[in-house]
Amino acid sequence: MPEFTPRQNEVLEQALRLLVEGGDRALTTSGLARAANCSKESLYKWFGDRDGLLAAMIAHQASKVRTFERGKEKLTPENLREHLETFARDLLEVLSGDISLALNRLAVGQSGRDGSKLGKLLLEHGRRQIDRRAIGLMDAGKRAGLLRFDDADAAYHTLYGLVVSDLHVRMLLGEPGLKDNARQARRAVDAFLTLHGTRQESGEAVRFSSGR
């Protein structure tokens, strides 16, 4: 996942705003430079061409879905649940936001055009970046003896399906999002841990139940 400076993040937020408010045609180098109060030279230096800017915008969005960072803490049943719920809640909030919906609708609209790259950029710099980091959490949970599965990718996609279901497709078609993303996240994680959670023996069984 690329690291952006605070100033670059501000510019990317402006670029995303332009896209949501004005569509593809509103996202021009000169228009973004005006909106973000920066030079076109800076934009080229930071992001390169238009594809580079779109890739950076997508990566910036993907970074809003938080996952466990290896080496920063020891996983326990409690903080594993916390990381899973944070991931699930962030994922729902990002997917249901105006920016994600605008990007995906634009990609679908361009899918039949020759040379259209937005769909590929969304997959590589958005979905796959989120997938890689979340699968890292799966692996860390298994190494800590807290999760059981044969295939981390399959376990992750089980979690993803429990969290998202067909919500994103329905929202792309115009349905409203959930009223309570946190509740959906808790329910999805409860179901996931029922399928893939373990009990660690340390005098007594440690249960994953959230108690909520």
Sequence and secondary structure as in RCSB ss.txt:
>XXXX:A:sequence
MPEFTPRQNEVLEQALRLLVEGGDRALTTSGLARAANCSKESLYKWFGDRDGLLAAMIAHQASKVRTFERGKEKL
TPENLREHLETFARDLLEVLSGDISLALNRLAVGQSGRDGSKLGKLLLEHGRRQIDRRAIGLMDAGKRAGLLRFD
DADAAYHTLYGLVVSDLHVRMLLGEPGLKDNARQARRAVDAFLTLHGTRQESGEAVRFSSGR
>XXXX:A:secstr
     HHHHHHHHHHHHHHHHH GGG  HHHHHHHHT  HHHHHHHH SHHHHHHHHHHHHHTTS    TTSS  
 HHHHHHHHHHHHHHHHHHHTSHHHHHHHHHHHHHTTSTT  HHHHHIIIIIHHHHHHHHHHHHHHHHTTSB  S
 HHHHHHHHHHHHHTTHHHHHHTT    S HHHHHHHHHHHHHHHHB   BSSSB       
